[in-house]
Amino acid sequence: MNFLRNAGQKLAQNSWFLVGVILPVLLSAVYYYGIASDQYVSESRFVIKAPNQRAAQTTSFANLIQSTGLSSGQEQSNQVIDFVRSRSALETLDKKLDIKKAYGDPGIDLLSRFPRIWEKNAFEDLFDYYRTKIEISRDNDTGLVVLRTIAFSPKDAAAINAHLLQQSETLVNQLNENARNKAISEAENRVVEAQTRVNKALKAVSDYRSQARLVEPLKEATGVVEIANRLITERAALEAQLSTVRQVTPDHPSIPVLREQIASLTREIERQNSRLVGGGTNTISRKLPDYEALQIEQELASQLLVLSQTSLEQARTEALKQQFYLERVVEPNVPDLPEYPKALKTVLTILGFALCLYFIIWMFVVGILEHAPED
């Protein structure tokens, strides 16, 4: 105890203690208790939700699944938080409320009002100042976004909070609109592409028919086969008749006629067969694979067009619904009492810091003096 009392007396007699501890504490006390302007805080809370958002699961397994990834509206909440902290929000806010006037009123103390003594009256400095007066974050326990605005009057704090909240709602609506327009635009592009593919397939089939001089190769091939089969049947009947005549009357005058008819049918059968499967490139069998490929492409293109049109209708239906919306949970309040400056806390903090710094320097100096060589 004597040691501490002696140390205290020595410190009190030390002028460096007065300069390093007492003076900063006195100056801070004079500033925070007598000069610093009162600062008011307005707070609001909101959440981004979807109309079809499901209620929270009750089972632990469902909660585990729900905890993975971004939950419904969380991505939009992040976008709103980034927007409130952005220059775009400040620009819009300054046009509506004149932020420079709200934070630069002559009645505000010199160290607190904008521009501060080390700043210029420029937008970048205003943006840096604005970032110190806006607090927005997500409450992990409730999932709500908390917006706190600081100003030098209760009405300014509430007005700034309300306008930022309104801008956030506008941003969510714009995000919905952009998403809807993008979905519809992409669906319309797919319909156009499918329609172009159908038109291209139809033209390819038409051009192939003109070039090959065939309307329906498969039907014509079936017709050729039917003709050939009928001719073969007729030839078989004539051959049977000829065989009978030759057995009964070998010199019958109809025998040459029957032979000529059989030969004529044989030539016609060969001609029909050559149209179907001849060795040339102009046969139906050579043209049929290309035509079938074009037909398959036409059917696929038509099916794709139907699917694209269905997707477009679904996109338009979804466009009628609002994907996400901002739901206000706590409206911006008009504060009754100032929250800043916290004079006692700040002065005690300065006192503690100054004492720690002083004792560190004092012990350092004492250590040097104790180890210094004596003359």
Secondary structure, DSSP 8 states (H G I E B T S, - for coil): -HHHHHHHHHHHH-HHHIIIIIHHHHHHHHIIIIIS--BEEEEEEEEEE-TT------SHHHHHHHHSS--TTHHHHHHHHHHHTSHHHHHHHHHHH-HHHHH--TTS-TTTSSS-TT--SSHHHHHHHHHHHEEEEE-TTT--EEEEEEESSHHHHHHHHHHHHHHHHHHHHHHHHHHHHHHHHHHHHHHHHHHHHHHHHHHHHHHHHHHHT-S-HHHHHHHHHHHHHHHHHHHHHHHHHHHHHHHH-TT-THHHHHHHHHHHHHHHHHHHHHHHH-SSTTSHHHHHHHHHHHHHHHHHHHHHHHHHHHHHHHHHHHHTS-S-EEEEEE-----SS--B--HHHHHHHHHHHHHHHHHHHHHHHHHHHHHS---
